[in-house]
């Protein structure tokens, strides 16, 4: 729960959970599909099966980071405006 907006935080955290589940399910199903042929192919397929979930995780973390930066900039702007108004008195 890093975000202040509770509804956005819930949605992002839910999607992060879905993305991690996608990583695990993609890796496990890929491994189980190819382990009979070759273990090397099975281990390579784990990484290929996990790529979509990992991309989703990276994008969601990018959204969280950008939102945190925006909130921090809003705080800094409010403080700077307060300092400017005190200086002009």
C-alpha positions in Angstrom: 0.0 0.0 0.0 2.4 2.7 -1.2 -0.2 4.9 -2.9 -2.4 7.4 -1.0 -5.5 6.8 -3.2 -7.0 3.6 -1.7 -9.0 2.6 -4.8 -6.0 3.0 -7.2 -3.8 1.2 -4.7 -6.2 -1.7 -4.5 -6.4 -2.0 -8.3 -2.6 -1.8 -8.7 -1.9 -4.3 -5.9 -4.5 -6.7 -7.3 -3.0 -6.5 -10.8 0.5 -7.0 -9.3 -0.8 -10.2 -7.7 -2.3 -11.3 -11.0 0.9 -10.6 -12.7 2.9 -12.7 -10.2 0.4 -15.5 -10.6 0.9 -15.2 -14.4 4.6 -15.5 -14.0 4.4 -18.7 -11.9 1.7 -20.3 -14.0 3.4 -19.4 -17.2 6.7 -20.8 -16.0 5.3 -24.0 -14.5 3.0 -24.8 -17.5 5.9 -24.1 -19.9 8.2 -26.4 -18.0 5.6 -29.2 -17.8 5.0 -28.9 -21.5 8.6 -29.4 -22.5 10.3 -31.4 -19.8 9.7 -34.7 -21.6 11.6 -33.5 -24.6 14.7 -31.9 -23.0 15.5 -30.4 -19.6 17.4 -27.6 -21.3 14.4 -26.8 -23.5 12.2 -26.9 -20.4 14.3 -24.4 -18.5 14.5 -22.1 -21.4 10.7 -22.3 -21.8 10.3 -21.3 -18.1 11.8 -17.9 -18.9 9.8 -17.6 -22.1 6.6 -18.5 -20.3 7.3 -16.0 -17.5 8.1 -13.0 -19.8 4.5 -11.7 -20.1 3.9 -11.6 -16.4 7.3 -10.0 -15.8 6.6 -7.3 -18.3 3.3 -6.6 -16.6 5.1 -6.3 -13.2 7.6 -3.9 -14.6 4.9 -1.7 -16.1 2.8 -1.7 -12.8 5.9 -0.8 -10.8 6.6 2.0 -13.3 3.0 3.3 -12.7 3.6 3.2 -8.9 6.9 5.0 -9.2 5.5 7.7 -11.4 2.5 8.3 -9.1 4.8 8.5 -6.1 7.0 11.1 -7.9 3.9 13.1 -8.8 2.7 13.1 -5.1 6.2 14.2 -3.9 6.3 17.0 -6.5 2.9 18.2 -5.3 4.2 18.3 -1.7 7.3 20.2 -2.8 5.3 22.7 -4.7 3.0 23.3 -1.7 6.1 23.9 0.5 7.7 26.2 -2.0 4.5 28.3 -2.4 4.3 28.5 1.4 7.9 29.7 1.6 7.3 32.2 -1.2 4.2 33.6 0.5 6.2 34.0 3.8 9.0 35.8 2.0 6.7 38.3 0.4 5.2 39.4 3.7 
